[in-house]
């Protein structure tokens, strides 16, 4: 496993300043350990981060595109006209926004959505035009060569306005990448794709330390961003199969290999993935920001099944962090779990029944249904990425950093590893004296607790809750929203008076981290509870004001 300096968040030894200080009033450290002074201190030791918290940390700082990759991209786009590339970039953004801003059923119950629904309802009540027909007949520019309308679920919010065509609302559509679109994509989106893939694959390398893939299958490979990220995480990559329907993207990957011969690996580049296609099975199969651009849910389902059939060990699916792409990722996970349950059956792990042929490594700590189904929320995470000069020029941006929102899943073959110790088991590991702990810092913590091995942490991490929002820090307490192993979204509160170590670690936790501590209080978040609309009989008993308050829950 190979990490650059910016990704070295692996386990580190506790600094010397965190060790138990020796009181000079006692001649011997053994006398100090036997005194009340030591008992008072030892019961209140606060470590500067525990091994569990370090292991579960997902947060990664600003990701910088390596210079060889940035130089190769610069060479690829050197002959492209900047003004035309800007126009093609805006067309790509229009296509992304036309599908990203689709609100699936049950999502988008915010203030803007409620106001939009009220306005539309009032128009219909006043005998205005039929808004549904108006949406179908809305002004839409004639599709250019390389564009096609995408089959999608219309949402309960206004269609976004086009950035290219003034006073025009967008219909859901995707772009077929020709030479011009490929160059615009590489200049604008390749750094963000690399940063997100690096974060996800680094988490996989940390969570499954024995996994070192030698072969990679990349569906929707684009310019090969996932390959460059995998090479920066593992040094074992020897073969690569890239699949992209765009001939221009495949030519771009070949050009990148020519510019970076030190990163070239054996393999082949294909235009499509067919069932039972030879030489496509791989240890790691990844699809980054590609599934949401497929034309329909049926095509996505078939594609996900083919990707899983070509997976020897681990499948990674990544997409944008918007409601509709997040729904695509969630449904792909549900479909894979259903396939594994039907073909391999289920096994009991603790008190849960889980499929025997598949398990979720991240971000869910279980194989249960997505807890955000039929709720206004969705699973998404963020990664900060540095924009190279060519990206800033393409996007007309004054900032050299951007935040990329994404959703993802990591699925692995085999049943979920058993919780050998039990997450809710509070029995501590063995203790030794402070003197012995100081003599063996690699084996014991400053308070004398035995350190856990890397393998123990990897097994226990499968049952740690995941922080799904940025923690809220207040004076004396920290509030976090977590996805638990029971498949619920709960709000946990950590107070300074209840557990100082958990409180300290909670203040240092970040969005997306696994968090091993138990809270003082926990409540189920009503915002993440599926809401069912009232029955027709209940609607008849409501007055107009009560019915209008429920408008944002109408399908």
PASEBA-958139 format. One record per residue (C-alpha): residue in one letter; x, y, z. Coordinates in steps of 0.1 Angstrom, whole numbers, padded with zeros to 4 digits, always signed. Example, Ala and Ser with C-alpha at 12.3 -4.5 7.8 and 13.67 -1.06 7.14 Angstrom:
<torfis>
a+0123-0045+0078
s+0137-0011+0071
</torfis>
This chain:
<torfis>
x+0000+0000+0000
x+0015+0033-0011
x+0004+0067+0002
x+0016+0102-0006
x+0023+0127+0022
x-0011+0142+0020
x-0028+0108+0026
x-0007+0096+0055
x-0035+0094+0080
x-0026+0058+0090
x-0021+0049+0127
x+0006+0069+0144
x+0021+0066+0179
x+0007+0088+0206
x+0030+0118+0211
x+0052+0118+0242
x+0034+0148+0256
x+0003+0127+0261
x+0020+0102+0284
x+0012+0102+0321
x+0035+0127+0339
x+0056+0115+0368
x+0050+0134+0401
x+0084+0143+0416
x+0069+0142+0451
x+0073+0104+0450
x+0107+0087+0449
x+0096+0057+0430
x+0070+0054+0401
x+0056+0023+0417
x+0047+0043+0448
x+0032+0070+0426
x+0010+0043+0409
x-0002+0031+0442
x-0012+0066+0454
x-0045+0084+0452
x-0029+0110+0431
x-0023+0085+0403
x-0058+0070+0406
x-0073+0105+0402
x-0051+0112+0371
x-0053+0077+0355
x-0091+0078+0356
x-0091+0111+0338
x-0065+0105+0311
x-0075+0120+0277
x-0055+0108+0247
x-0048+0130+0218
x-0068+0108+0195
x-0073+0070+0199
x-0062+0044+0174
x-0099+0036+0167
x-0106+0072+0157
x-0074+0074+0135
x-0084+0042+0118
x-0120+0053+0111
x-0110+0087+0098
x-0122+0093+0062
x-0115+0130+0060
x-0087+0139+0036
x-0074+0174+0031
x-0070+0193-0001
x-0061+0168-0029
x-0036+0181-0054
x-0034+0166-0089
x+0002+0152-0093
x+0024+0172-0116
x+0029+0144-0142
x-0009+0140-0146
x-0015+0177-0148
x+0013+0181-0174
x-0002+0153-0195
x-0037+0168-0194
x-0022+0202-0204
x-0005+0185-0234
x-0038+0169-0244
x-0058+0201-0244
x-0030+0224-0257
x-0044+0225-0293
x-0080+0231-0282
x-0095+0266-0286
x-0102+0280-0252
x-0135+0297-0261
x-0150+0267-0278
x-0138+0245-0248
x-0156+0269-0225
x-0188+0265-0245
x-0186+0227-0245
x-0180+0228-0207
x-0212+0248-0202
x-0230+0222-0223
x-0217+0194-0200
x-0228+0214-0170
x-0262+0217-0185
x-0264+0180-0190
x-0253+0173-0154
x-0277+0198-0139
x-0306+0185-0160
x-0302+0151-0142
x-0287+0161-0109
x-0315+0185-0100
x-0342+0158-0106
x-0359+0153-0073
x-0368+0116-0068
x-0399+0106-0050
x-0399+0116-0014
x-0369+0140-0017
x-0366+0178-0018
x-0391+0189+0009
x-0373+0222+0014
x-0387+0257+0016
x-0382+0264-0021
x-0399+0232-0031
x-0429+0240-0008
x-0432+0275-0023
x-0430+0262-0058
x-0457+0236-0051
x-0480+0262-0035
x-0476+0285-0065
x-0484+0257-0089
x-0514+0246-0069
x-0528+0282-0068
x-0524+0285-0105
x-0544+0254-0111
x-0571+0264-0086
x-0574+0298-0104
x-0580+0281-0137
x-0545+0287-0150
x-0527+0267-0176
x-0520+0230-0170
x-0485+0230-0156
x-0479+0194-0163
x-0486+0200-0200
x-0465+0231-0198
x-0436+0211-0186
x-0440+0186-0214
x-0442+0214-0240
x-0415+0236-0225
x-0391+0253-0248
x-0361+0231-0255
x-0334+0237-0280
x-0331+0212-0308
x-0307+0184-0298
x-0273+0189-0313
x-0253+0159-0327
x-0241+0138-0298
x-0270+0147-0275
x-0299+0125-0266
x-0328+0128-0242
x-0325+0107-0211
x-0353+0087-0196
x-0356+0100-0160
x-0381+0106-0132
x-0394+0142-0132
x-0392+0159-0099
x-0414+0182-0078
x-0393+0213-0085
x-0388+0236-0115
x-0364+0225-0142
x-0331+0243-0141
x-0324+0271-0166
x-0298+0265-0193
x-0264+0282-0190
x-0259+0281-0228
x-0294+0290-0242
x-0310+0320-0225
x-0345+0318-0211
x-0346+0280-0217
x-0355+0253-0192
x-0337+0220-0194
x-0351+0186-0200
x-0331+0156-0186
x-0305+0147-0212
x-0269+0134-0214
x-0240+0142-0237
x-0223+0118-0260
x-0186+0127-0258
x-0170+0136-0291
x-0134+0151-0294
x-0146+0186-0282
x-0166+0173-0253
x-0139+0150-0242
x-0113+0178-0240
x-0138+0200-0221
x-0144+0171-0196
x-0107+0164-0191
x-0100+0201-0184
x-0129+0207-0161
x-0138+0175-0143
x-0107+0152-0143
x-0091+0167-0112
x-0123+0164-0092
x-0128+0128-0103
x-0092+0120-0093
x-0096+0135-0059
x-0128+0116-0051
x-0114+0083-0064
x-0083+0088-0043
x-0104+0094-0012
x-0126+0063-0017
x-0098+0040-0027
x-0076+0052+0002
x-0105+0043+0025
x-0107+0009+0009
x-0070+0004+0014
x-0072+0014+0051
x-0103-0007+0058
x-0091-0039+0040
x-0053-0039+0044
x-0049-0073+0029
x-0065-0062-0004
x-0039-0053-0030
x-0054-0055-0065
x-0033-0065-0094
x-0061-0061-0121
x-0085-0032-0125
x-0117-0029-0146
x-0128+0007-0151
x-0162+0013-0165
x-0167+0047-0179
x-0130+0053-0176
x-0129+0088-0191
x-0093+0100-0192
x-0083+0072-0167
x-0086+0092-0135
x-0095+0062-0114
x-0064+0044-0126
x-0041+0072-0116
x-0057+0073-0081
x-0054+0035-0078
x-0017+0037-0087
x-0012+0063-0060
x-0028+0040-0034
x-0014+0005-0044
x+0018-0004-0061
x+0005-0038-0071
x-0016-0027-0101
x-0003-0046-0132
x-0032-0048-0156
x-0059-0023-0165
x-0090-0026-0187
x-0107+0007-0195
x-0143+0008-0210
x-0158+0039-0225
x-0183+0043-0252
x-0165+0074-0265
x-0138+0069-0290
x-0125+0103-0281
x-0121+0094-0244
x-0102+0062-0254
x-0079+0083-0276
x-0074+0106-0246
x-0063+0077-0224
x-0038+0066-0250
x-0024+0101-0252
x-0021+0102-0214
x-0001+0069-0214
x+0022+0084-0240
x+0028+0115-0219
x+0033+0094-0187
x+0052+0062-0198
x+0061+0055-0161
x+0024+0050-0153
x+0016+0028-0183
x+0004-0007-0174
x-0006-0037-0195
x-0042-0040-0206
x-0067-0029-0232
x-0093-0002-0239
x-0128-0012-0250
x-0158+0005-0263
x-0184-0016-0246
x-0188-0044-0219
x-0206-0075-0231
x-0218-0105-0210
x-0192-0133-0208
x-0166-0111-0224
x-0131-0126-0220
x-0103-0109-0201
x-0125-0085-0183
x-0125-0101-0148
x-0106-0080-0123
x-0098-0079-0086
x-0111-0043-0084
x-0140-0031-0106
x-0147+0007-0104
x-0172+0030-0121
x-0168+0067-0113
x-0195+0092-0123
x-0208+0070-0151
x-0240+0052-0139
x-0261+0083-0138
x-0254+0091-0174
x-0268+0058-0187
x-0302+0062-0205
x-0325+0044-0181
x-0328+0025-0148
x-0331-0008-0167
x-0298-0002-0185
x-0282+0007-0152
x-0295-0025-0135
x-0281-0047-0163
x-0248-0028-0162
x-0244-0032-0124
x-0251-0069-0127
x-0224-0073-0154
x-0199-0053-0134
x-0205-0076-0104
x-0202-0107-0125
x-0167-0094-0136
x-0157-0086-0100
x-0133-0111-0083
x-0131-0092-0050
x-0143-0056-0047
x-0167-0034-0066
x-0166+0004-0062
x-0194+0027-0075
x-0191+0065-0074
x-0214+0092-0086
x-0224+0128-0080
x-0238+0138-0046
x-0272+0150-0059
x-0305+0134-0051
x-0309+0115-0084
x-0273+0101-0087
x-0274+0092-0050
x-0307+0072-0057
x-0289+0054-0085
x-0261+0043-0062
x-0285+0033-0035
x-0306+0012-0058
x-0275-0004-0073
x-0265-0015-0037
x-0300-0029-0030
x-0300-0048-0063
x-0266-0064-0056
x-0277-0075-0021
x-0309-0089-0036
x-0289-0109-0062
x-0265-0122-0036
x-0294-0132-0013
x-0312-0151-0040
x-0281-0169-0053
x-0261-0176-0021
x-0287-0174+0007
x-0282-0157+0040
x-0261-0163+0071
x-0264-0151+0107
x-0238-0126+0119
x-0246-0119+0156
x-0283-0111+0157
x-0286-0101+0120
x-0292-0122+0089
x-0269-0110+0061
x-0263-0123+0025
x-0235-0148+0024
x-0221-0137-0009
x-0217-0100-0005
x-0211-0073+0022
x-0209-0035+0023
x-0175-0021+0032
x-0186+0015+0031
x-0204+0038+0037
x-0232+0017+0053
x-0222-0004+0084
x-0248-0030+0074
x-0267-0048+0046
x-0301-0033+0055
x-0321-0009+0034
x-0309+0026+0028
x-0323+0046+0058
x-0328+0076+0036
x-0353+0059+0013
x-0385+0079+0011
x-0370+0107+0032
x-0359+0142+0021
x-0322+0133+0026
x-0296+0112+0007
x-0261+0099+0014
x-0234+0123+0002
x-0198+0132+0011
x-0174+0159+0001
x-0138+0162-0010
x-0118+0194-0015
x-0097+0194-0047
x-0071+0219-0060
x-0080+0233-0094
x-0051+0234-0118
x-0046+0265-0140
x-0064+0250-0170
x-0094+0241-0149
x-0097+0276-0135
x-0096+0290-0170
x-0122+0266-0183
x-0146+0273-0154
x-0138+0310-0153
x-0131+0306-0116
x-0111+0329-0093
x-0106+0302-0067
x-0080+0274-0070
x-0100+0250-0048
x-0134+0234-0052
x-0156+0211-0031
x-0168+0180-0049
x-0200+0163-0036
x-0203+0126-0043
x-0220+0094-0032
x-0205+0059-0033
x-0206+0023-0022
x-0178-0003-0018
x-0191-0039-0021
x-0170-0069-0015
x-0176-0106-0021
x-0182-0129+0009
x-0202-0124+0041
x-0196-0096+0065
x-0168-0104+0089
x-0181-0113+0124
x-0178-0089+0152
x-0154-0109+0173
x-0155-0087+0203
x-0189-0070+0200
x-0193-0033+0193
x-0215-0029+0224
x-0192-0049+0246
x-0176-0024+0270
x-0152-0049+0285
x-0118-0033+0283
x-0086-0049+0270
x-0059-0058+0294
x-0042-0031+0314
x-0006-0028+0326
x+0012-0003+0348
x+0022+0031+0335
x+0059+0021+0339
x+0054-0010+0316
x+0034+0011+0291
x+0062+0037+0289
x+0087+0009+0281
x+0065-0005+0253
x+0047+0024+0236
x+0041+0004+0205
x+0021-0022+0225
x+0003-0001+0251
x-0014+0033+0253
x-0004+0060+0278
x-0031+0049+0303
x-0018+0013+0302
x-0045-0001+0279
x-0033-0027+0254
x-0032-0014+0218
x-0054-0031+0193
x-0038-0047+0163
x-0045-0035+0127
x-0065-0066+0121
x-0086-0061+0152
x-0094-0025+0142
x-0103-0037+0106
x-0128-0062+0120
x-0144-0039+0145
x-0147-0011+0120
x-0174-0030+0101
x-0198-0023+0130
x-0189+0013+0138
x-0215+0040+0130
x-0207+0065+0103
x-0210+0103+0107
x-0232+0115+0078
x-0231+0152+0085
x-0206+0176+0098
x-0207+0174+0137
x-0222+0204+0155
x-0198+0217+0181
x-0213+0235+0211
x-0199+0245+0245
x-0196+0213+0266
x-0212+0190+0241
x-0210+0178+0204
x-0240+0167+0183
x-0235+0142+0155
x-0259+0125+0130
x-0248+0089+0124
x-0259+0058+0105
x-0260+0030+0130
x-0254-0007+0125
x-0292-0012+0131
x-0299+0007+0099
x-0312+0039+0115
x-0302+0076+0114
x-0298+0088+0149
x-0286+0120+0165
x-0259+0113+0191
x-0248+0138+0218
x-0214+0136+0235
x-0209+0157+0266
x-0177+0166+0284
x-0191+0154+0318
x-0202+0120+0304
x-0170+0108+0287
x-0141+0133+0282
x-0123+0110+0257
x-0154+0105+0235
x-0161+0143+0238
x-0126+0152+0227
x-0127+0127+0198
x-0161+0140+0187
x-0148+0175+0185
x-0121+0163+0161
x-0144+0141+0140
x-0154+0150+0105
x-0181+0143+0080
x-0178+0107+0067
x-0157+0094+0096
x-0164+0061+0114
x-0169+0068+0151
x-0164+0040+0176
x-0176+0057+0208
x-0211+0054+0224
x-0230+0086+0232
x-0246+0099+0263
x-0280+0103+0246
x-0293+0092+0212
x-0326+0100+0194
x-0339+0089+0160
x-0339+0117+0136
x-0375+0125+0124
x-0361+0142+0093
x-0348+0108+0082
x-0380+0089+0091
x-0401+0078+0060
x-0433+0098+0059
x-0465+0084+0044
x-0491+0107+0031
x-0526+0108+0046
x-0554+0085+0034
x-0583+0099+0013
x-0606+0097+0043
x-0581+0117+0064
x-0578+0143+0037
x-0616+0149+0036
x-0615+0157+0073
x-0588+0183+0069
x-0594+0220+0063
x-0577+0239+0035
x-0548+0251+0057
x-0540+0216+0069
x-0541+0202+0033
x-0517+0230+0021
x-0493+0222+0049
x-0490+0187+0034
x-0484+0198-0002
x-0447+0191-0001
x-0454+0154+0007
x-0476+0149-0024
x-0462+0125-0051
</torfis>
